[in-house]
Amino acid sequence: PAEERGAKTRALTGYEIAARLSFFIWASTPDAELLDDAAGGRLSTADDVGNAARRLLKDARAVAGMRSFHRQWLDLRKLETESKDAALYPTYSRELKDAMVEETLRFGAHTVLEGGDGFTSLLTSKKSFVNPLLAKLYGLAPPSKQGFALVDLPANERSGLLTHASVMTAHASAEQGSPILRGKFVREKLLCQVIPPPPANVVITPPKFDPKLTKKSQFAMHQTDPGCASCHRMMDPIGFGFDHYDAIGAWRTVDGAFPVDVVGELTGTDIADGDFDGAVALGAKLATSPLARRCFATQWFRAALGRVENS
């Protein structure tokens, strides 16, 4: 018997399953119908749980759960404390940060709950939700009303959540976009590939902006220094693809005295391996990747259970 082997596992009760479903999908407590299902033994099979989950997803309360997931997965809590150089980014404000986060949370919930291939839409949709502040940042005409509206994004500039100002701002320094942080974000959040911490004897301060050098030239040492190369080859070539977006996610076409160079490279994945030209192309590549799709499912698992899959 399991008890004699010292097993620490057991089947969940109906009420425990109901609670897990409800807090995961609604970010709230079970309703009366879900509790009745638990009491009546109607959460005892995979089909039972699937039917209950589909009902919860059709309820308006599912929006709260979707928002919670995307806030965690995309590290959007970073924006609560994220500061930028005021001289370089005078328009960066609490109101703009809030608008950035709200765009992504609305977009994520809308895209997942509307059905279809949500993963592909998250990475390639040409639409998003903006208010007047975000419209100005994106170079769009303001919505006809003061709140948020679903709009077409600027052609060839933005597509999917990888190009959202919230994601770009959360993974940037105070002065400029960061190939390191943005590449690490893609590796860990979209591909579930962990970047090991740097060796203790390595200086991790990124290079300062130099208008006389291109971004790739500034970070060239990472490719040659033995203490840096193994990890930075996983991050920097991906991060370079985001260089059209400054530290607050605004579009730019020049990098100091040079045209922006956004040719990046994916390695160590699957059919998505190879060069890409900018973040829009990267999103399209990742949308075709079985590895990225599995990682997306893994991220939902982690959010649902509050732990990583091998712990």
C-alpha positions as CSV (number, residue, x, y, z in Angstrom):
1,P,0.0,0.0,0.0
2,A,1.0,3.6,-0.6
3,E,0.9,4.3,3.1
4,E,3.6,1.6,3.8
5,R,5.9,3.2,1.2
6,G,5.7,6.5,2.8
7,A,3.9,8.1,-0.2
8,K,3.0,11.8,0.2
9,T,0.5,11.9,-2.6
10,R,-3.3,11.4,-2.6
11,A,-6.2,12.1,-4.8
12,L,-7.7,15.6,-4.5
13,T,-11.2,15.9,-3.1
14,G,-14.0,17.3,-5.2
15,Y,-13.9,20.5,-3.1
16,E,-10.1,20.9,-3.6
17,I,-10.5,20.5,-7.4
18,A,-13.3,23.1,-7.3
19,A,-11.1,25.5,-5.5
20,R,-8.2,25.0,-7.8
21,L,-10.3,25.5,-10.9
22,S,-12.0,28.6,-9.5
23,F,-8.9,30.4,-8.2
24,F,-7.0,29.5,-11.4
25,I,-9.7,30.6,-14.0
26,W,-11.6,33.2,-12.0
27,A,-9.0,34.3,-9.5
28,S,-11.9,33.9,-7.0
29,T,-13.9,31.4,-5.0
30,P,-16.1,28.7,-6.4
31,D,-19.7,29.5,-7.2
32,A,-22.7,27.4,-6.0
33,E,-22.8,25.3,-9.2
34,L,-19.1,24.3,-8.9
35,L,-19.6,23.4,-5.2
36,D,-22.7,21.4,-6.1
37,D,-20.5,19.5,-8.7
38,A,-18.0,18.8,-5.9
39,A,-20.6,17.6,-3.5
40,G,-22.2,15.3,-6.1
41,G,-19.0,13.7,-7.2
42,R,-19.1,15.4,-10.6
43,L,-15.4,16.5,-10.5
44,S,-14.0,13.0,-10.3
45,T,-12.9,12.4,-13.9
46,A,-10.9,14.2,-16.5
47,D,-14.1,14.8,-18.5
48,D,-15.8,16.2,-15.5
49,V,-13.0,18.7,-14.8
50,G,-12.9,19.6,-18.5
51,N,-16.6,20.4,-18.6
52,A,-16.4,22.5,-15.5
53,A,-13.4,24.4,-16.8
54,R,-15.1,25.2,-20.0
55,R,-18.1,26.5,-18.2
56,L,-15.9,28.8,-16.0
57,L,-14.1,30.0,-19.1
58,K,-17.4,31.1,-20.7
59,D,-18.2,33.2,-17.6
60,A,-17.3,36.9,-17.5
61,R,-15.4,36.2,-14.3
62,A,-12.7,34.4,-16.4
63,V,-11.3,37.8,-17.4
64,A,-9.8,38.2,-13.9
65,G,-8.0,34.9,-14.1
66,M,-6.6,35.7,-17.6
67,R,-5.4,39.1,-16.3
68,S,-3.7,37.5,-13.4
69,F,-1.9,35.0,-15.6
70,H,-0.5,37.6,-18.1
71,R,0.6,39.9,-15.3
72,Q,2.7,37.1,-13.8
73,W,3.9,35.5,-17.1
74,L,5.1,38.8,-18.7
75,D,6.7,40.2,-15.5
76,L,4.4,43.2,-15.6
77,R,4.7,43.8,-11.9
78,K,8.2,45.2,-12.8
79,L,6.5,48.4,-14.0
80,E,5.3,49.2,-10.5
81,T,8.8,50.2,-9.6
82,E,10.4,50.7,-13.0
83,S,11.9,54.1,-13.4
84,K,13.5,55.8,-16.4
85,D,15.9,58.7,-17.0
86,A,13.6,61.7,-16.7
87,A,15.8,63.8,-19.1
88,L,15.6,61.1,-21.8
89,Y,12.0,60.1,-21.3
90,P,10.0,63.1,-20.0
91,T,6.6,61.7,-20.9
92,Y,7.1,58.5,-18.8
93,S,4.6,58.8,-16.0
94,R,2.6,56.8,-13.6
95,E,-0.4,57.2,-15.9
96,L,1.5,56.0,-18.9
97,K,2.8,52.9,-17.0
98,D,-0.7,52.1,-15.9
99,A,-1.9,52.4,-19.5
100,M,0.8,50.1,-20.8
101,V,-0.1,47.4,-18.3
102,E,-3.8,47.8,-18.9
103,E,-3.3,47.4,-22.7
104,T,-1.5,44.0,-22.2
105,L,-3.9,42.7,-19.7
106,R,-6.9,43.6,-21.8
107,F,-5.3,42.2,-24.9
108,G,-4.3,38.9,-23.2
109,A,-7.7,38.2,-21.8
110,H,-9.5,39.2,-25.0
111,T,-7.2,37.0,-27.2
112,V,-7.3,33.9,-25.0
113,L,-11.0,34.0,-24.3
114,E,-12.2,34.8,-27.8
115,G,-11.3,31.2,-28.9
116,G,-9.3,30.0,-31.8
117,D,-5.5,29.7,-31.8
118,G,-4.9,32.1,-28.9
119,F,-1.1,31.5,-28.8
120,T,-0.7,32.5,-32.4
121,S,-2.9,35.6,-31.9
122,L,-1.0,36.6,-28.8
123,L,2.2,36.8,-30.9
124,T,1.0,38.0,-34.2
125,S,-2.2,40.0,-33.8
126,K,-2.2,43.4,-35.6
127,K,-4.8,44.8,-33.1
128,S,-4.6,45.9,-29.5
129,F,-6.2,48.2,-26.9
130,V,-5.0,51.7,-26.5
131,N,-6.1,54.9,-24.7
132,P,-5.1,58.4,-25.7
133,L,-1.7,58.2,-23.9
134,L,-0.7,55.0,-25.6
135,A,-2.0,56.1,-28.9
136,K,0.4,59.1,-28.7
137,L,3.3,56.8,-27.8
138,Y,2.4,54.5,-30.7
139,G,1.9,57.3,-33.2
140,L,-1.8,56.6,-33.6
141,A,-4.8,58.9,-33.7
142,P,-6.4,58.9,-30.3
143,P,-9.5,56.8,-29.8
144,S,-12.8,58.6,-30.1
145,K,-13.5,58.1,-26.4
146,Q,-11.3,58.6,-23.3
147,G,-11.0,55.0,-22.4
148,F,-9.4,52.1,-24.2
149,A,-10.5,51.0,-27.6
150,L,-9.5,48.1,-29.9
151,V,-7.5,49.6,-32.8
152,D,-5.2,48.5,-35.6
153,L,-1.6,48.8,-34.7
154,P,0.9,50.7,-36.9
155,A,1.7,48.5,-40.0
156,N,5.1,46.8,-39.8
157,E,5.9,48.3,-36.4
158,R,3.9,46.3,-33.9
159,S,2.3,42.8,-33.9
160,G,1.4,40.9,-30.8
161,L,2.5,41.3,-27.2
162,L,6.2,41.1,-27.9
163,T,5.9,44.6,-29.3
164,H,3.7,46.0,-26.4
165,A,5.2,49.0,-24.6
166,S,4.7,47.2,-21.3
167,V,6.9,44.3,-22.3
168,M,9.5,46.5,-23.8
169,T,9.6,48.9,-20.8
170,A,9.7,46.1,-18.2
171,H,12.8,44.6,-20.0
172,A,14.9,47.7,-20.5
173,S,17.3,49.8,-18.5
174,A,16.6,53.4,-17.3
175,E,18.4,54.8,-20.4
176,Q,17.9,52.4,-23.3
177,G,16.5,49.2,-24.5
178,S,18.4,46.1,-23.2
179,P,19.3,43.3,-25.6
180,I,20.2,41.3,-22.6
181,L,16.9,41.6,-20.7
182,R,14.8,41.2,-23.8
183,G,16.7,38.2,-25.0
184,K,16.5,36.6,-21.5
185,F,12.8,37.3,-21.4
186,V,12.2,35.4,-24.7
187,R,14.4,32.5,-23.6
188,E,12.8,32.1,-20.2
189,K,9.2,33.1,-20.8
190,L,8.6,32.0,-24.4
191,L,10.9,29.1,-24.7
192,C,11.3,27.9,-21.0
193,Q,15.0,27.8,-21.3
194,V,16.8,28.9,-18.1
195,I,19.7,31.3,-18.4
196,P,22.2,30.5,-15.6
197,P,23.5,33.3,-13.4
198,P,26.8,34.9,-14.3
199,P,30.0,33.7,-12.7
200,A,30.8,35.5,-9.5
201,N,33.9,37.1,-10.9
202,V,32.2,38.6,-13.9
203,V,31.3,42.3,-14.0
204,I,27.6,42.4,-15.1
205,T,27.2,46.2,-15.7
206,P,26.0,46.6,-19.3
207,P,27.8,49.0,-21.6
208,K,26.7,52.6,-21.5
209,F,25.2,54.2,-24.6
210,D,27.8,55.5,-27.0
211,P,26.5,57.4,-30.1
212,K,29.7,56.6,-31.9
213,L,29.0,52.8,-31.7
214,T,26.1,50.7,-32.9
215,K,24.3,48.6,-30.3
216,K,25.8,45.5,-31.6
217,S,29.3,47.0,-31.4
218,Q,28.7,48.1,-27.8
219,F,27.8,44.5,-26.8
220,A,30.4,42.8,-28.9
221,M,32.6,41.9,-25.9
222,H,29.8,39.5,-24.7
223,Q,30.5,37.3,-27.7
224,T,34.3,37.1,-27.2
225,D,34.8,37.2,-23.4
226,P,34.9,33.5,-22.2
227,G,33.1,34.5,-19.0
228,C,30.3,36.1,-20.9
229,A,29.9,34.3,-24.2
230,S,28.1,31.1,-23.4
231,C,25.1,32.8,-21.8
232,H,25.1,36.0,-23.9
233,R,25.0,34.1,-27.1
234,M,21.7,32.8,-25.9
235,M,20.3,36.3,-25.2
236,D,21.9,39.1,-27.1
237,P,21.2,37.9,-30.7
238,I,17.5,37.6,-29.8
239,G,17.5,40.9,-27.9
240,F,19.0,42.9,-30.9
241,G,15.8,42.2,-32.7
242,F,13.9,44.6,-30.4
243,D,16.1,47.6,-31.0
244,H,13.3,49.5,-32.8
245,Y,11.8,50.0,-29.3
246,D,13.4,52.4,-26.9
247,A,13.3,52.1,-23.1
248,I,9.6,52.9,-22.9
249,G,8.6,51.0,-26.0
250,A,8.4,53.9,-28.4
251,W,9.3,53.2,-32.1
252,R,12.7,54.5,-33.3
253,T,14.6,54.2,-36.5
254,V,18.0,55.5,-35.5
255,D,20.5,54.2,-32.9
256,G,22.7,57.2,-32.1
257,A,24.3,58.1,-35.5
258,F,23.3,54.8,-37.1
259,P,20.2,53.3,-38.6
260,V,18.7,50.7,-36.2
261,D,19.9,47.2,-37.0
262,V,17.2,44.7,-35.9
263,V,18.5,41.5,-37.5
264,G,18.5,38.9,-34.8
265,E,19.0,35.2,-34.5
266,L,17.3,32.3,-32.8
267,T,19.3,29.2,-31.9
268,G,18.8,26.1,-29.8
269,T,15.0,25.9,-30.5
270,D,13.5,23.9,-33.3
271,I,12.0,24.9,-36.6
272,A,12.1,28.5,-35.5
273,D,15.9,28.6,-35.5
274,G,17.6,31.1,-37.8
275,D,17.8,34.8,-38.5
276,F,14.9,37.2,-38.2
277,D,14.4,40.9,-39.0
278,G,12.8,42.7,-36.1
279,A,10.4,41.8,-33.3
280,V,7.3,41.4,-35.6
281,A,9.2,38.7,-37.5
282,L,10.3,37.1,-34.3
283,G,6.7,36.8,-33.1
284,A,5.8,35.1,-36.3
285,K,8.7,32.7,-36.0
286,L,7.8,31.8,-32.4
287,A,4.2,31.3,-33.3
288,T,5.2,28.4,-35.5
289,S,7.5,26.8,-32.9
290,P,6.3,23.6,-31.1
291,L,8.8,24.4,-28.4
292,A,7.3,27.8,-27.8
293,R,3.8,26.4,-27.8
294,R,4.8,23.7,-25.2
295,C,6.4,26.5,-23.1
296,F,3.1,28.4,-23.2
297,A,1.3,25.4,-21.9
298,T,4.0,25.0,-19.2
299,Q,3.6,28.6,-18.1
300,W,-0.2,28.0,-17.6
301,F,0.7,24.9,-15.6
302,R,3.0,26.8,-13.4
303,A,0.4,29.6,-12.9
304,A,-2.3,27.1,-12.0
305,L,-0.3,25.1,-9.5
306,G,2.0,27.8,-8.2
307,R,5.1,25.7,-8.8
308,V,7.5,24.6,-11.5
309,E,6.9,21.3,-13.1
310,N,9.9,19.4,-11.7
311,S,9.6,20.4,-8.0
